[in-house]
Amino acid sequence: MENVVIAEKLTKKFGEFIATNQISFAVKKGEIFGFLGANGAGKTTAMRMLCGLLTPSSGRASVAGFDVFTQAERIKERIGYMSQKFSLYEDLTIRENIRFYGAYMV
C-alpha cells in the first residue's frame, strides 16, 4: 500500500524552543495512526504542520502527495481535522455536531 502521510526529520522551532524535534514516520492508505505523548511533547504542533496550518522549520513532509512547505493550501482542500479539544454545541447530538462542522467544509 502507498504512504499517504510521510514525515522525515520534521522539526518546528519557536525561537530557541524546539516544539517538534526531527520526527519521522509514514502512514499507509487505510491505516489508523495516532500520536501519544505527554502535554508539551509536540503532538499538536506536528498535526498543525501536517494540516498545512504551520510551516515546519526543517525536515520534509507530505500529505496525500502534497508537500507541506509548498502545497499547504492543496492539503487543506483535501483533509478534515478535528482536534481533541473543540467546542461542541451541547444541545446537538454528536452526529448533529459532526454534520454542522462538516457543512463548513463544503
URKA-V52805 format. One record per run of one state. SS is the DSSP state (alpha for helix, beta for strand, coil for the rest). FROM is the first residue (numbers start at 1). TO is the last residue. If there is no record, write none. Layout:
SS,FROM,TO + SS,FROM,TO
//
This chain:
coil,1,2 + beta,3,14 + coil,15,16 + beta,17,28 + coil,29,42 + alpha,43,50 + coil,51,57 + beta,58,63 + coil,64,65 + beta,66,67 + coil,68,71 + alpha,72,78 + coil,79,93 + alpha,94,103 + coil,104,106
//
